[in-house]
Amino acid sequence: MAMAGDDDTTELTIDGVLDLHTFRPGDVKELVTDYLAECRARGILEVRIIHGKGIGALRRTVHAVLEKMPEVERFELAGGDAGDPATTSADVTTSWGSLSTGPS
């Protein structure tokens, strides 16, 4: 999966871990959506998104994106209740909605 920037393209490894540190905040919404779609297509249904600690703005953006994605079953700060404020874990559904293989 390639992510285009102003001057270059960053090639992402699709392995279920997305580190947002090298991306512009303005790219995050599309990046997270596309990355989760690619993970899902490859059967990777548990994804970690590393957004960092900071003041929490990037974490809030990631969580807002995940909340709007029907294919995301659940998400939480990594580590459950103890929580890692730098990473969010998300579970993606295997259900493909209205996809059909034709009449039965």
N, C-alpha and C positions, 0 to 999 in steps of 0.2 A: 504494500500500500504506500503510495507516494503522497506527500503533503506539499502542495505548492506554496511557496512564499513569494515575496517580491523579487528576490534575486536568485533564489535557488529552490531546489526540491529536496526534502528530507525523506529518506526511505525508512519506513517503520517496519520493525519486526512484529509480526502478529503472533504473540505468544501469551496473551492474556494479561500483560502488564504494560500500562500506558503511563509513561513519565512525561508530565506536562512541563517540566522545567525548561525545556529548550524551545517552547512555542510561545508565540505572542498571545496574550489574553483574548484578543479579538478573534483568534482562530479556534479557541477551545470548544465552543458550541458545536461547530461543524465537525471538528476533529473527533470529539467524544462520540457523536452520533455515528460517524462513518466507521470509527474503530470498532464500536460495539457491533455494528452490522457485519463487519468483516469477521470478527471473532465468532459471531453466531453462525455465519455461513460455513466456518471451518469447524464447528462443533465445540468451540471453546465457550463454555457457559458460565464460568467463574472468572470475573475480570477484576483486576486491581488498578485503580487510577491514582497515581501519585501526583498530588497537587501542592504539596508542601504545607507548612504551618502558617507562616506569615500572619496577616491580619484576618485571614479567612475568606477573602473576597473570591479567590479562585475556587475554593471548596464550595462556597455558596453557589457559584455559577455551575459547577459540576453537578451538584445536587439538584439544582433547578432543571438542568437538562435531563437528568435521570428520571425525575418525577414525571416528566412529560412523555417518556418513552414507554408505550404499552408493553414492549417486549422485555422490560426490566421488571422482574418479579419482586426484587427487594434490593436495598442497598443500605450500607451503614459504614461508619468509620471502621477501618480495619481493626481487628482485635476485639470486636463486640463491645460490651459495656465498658471495658477498660479504655478502649478506643485509642487508635493512633491518629492524632489530628492531622497527620500529613498524608494519609492514604484512605481512600474509600474503596470498599469491596462491593461489587454488584453481581447479582445473579441474573442471568438472561434466560428467558423461557425457550423451550424447544418447540413450542407451538408455532406453527407458521400461519395461523389465522385462516384466511379464506383460500389458501392455495389448494388446488384440486388436481387430482390425477385423471379426471374425466368421469364419465358416468359409470355407475356401479353395475 
